[in-house]
Amino acid sequence: MTIARIATFAFSGIEAVPVGVEVQLAPGIPAFLIVGPVCN
């Protein structure tokens, strides 16, 4: 199992909002899951 974490941003109006993206690569059926806000 491989996990990658990326720090990026998204626009909310004209403001940039920090966003964390986490990706997991694992064998099995392909799936896509979106999880709500996470505070670091």
C-alpha positions in Angstrom: 0.0 0.0 0.0 1.4 3.4 -1.0 0.1 6.7 0.3 0.9 10.2 -1.1 0.1 13.5 0.6 -0.1 16.8 -1.3 -0.7 20.3 0.0 -2.4 22.6 -2.5 -5.2 25.2 -2.6 -8.7 25.8 -3.9 -10.4 29.1 -4.7 -13.3 30.3 -2.6 -14.4 33.4 -4.5 -11.1 35.3 -4.8 -9.5 33.8 -1.7 -7.2 30.8 -1.8 -8.0 28.2 0.7 -5.5 25.5 1.7 -6.4 21.9 0.8 -4.8 18.6 1.7 -5.0 15.8 -0.8 -4.2 12.2 0.3 -4.0 9.3 -2.3 -3.8 5.6 -1.5 -2.7 3.0 -4.1 -3.7 -0.5 -3.3 -4.8 -3.6 -5.1 -8.5 -4.4 -5.5 -11.5 -2.8 -7.0 -11.0 0.9 -8.0 -12.8 3.4 -5.8 -13.0 7.1 -5.3 -13.9 8.6 -1.9 -14.2 12.3 -1.0 -14.0 13.1 2.8 -14.9 16.4 4.3 -12.7 19.0 5.9 -9.7 17.9 7.9 -7.8 20.2 10.3 -4.1 19.7 10.8 
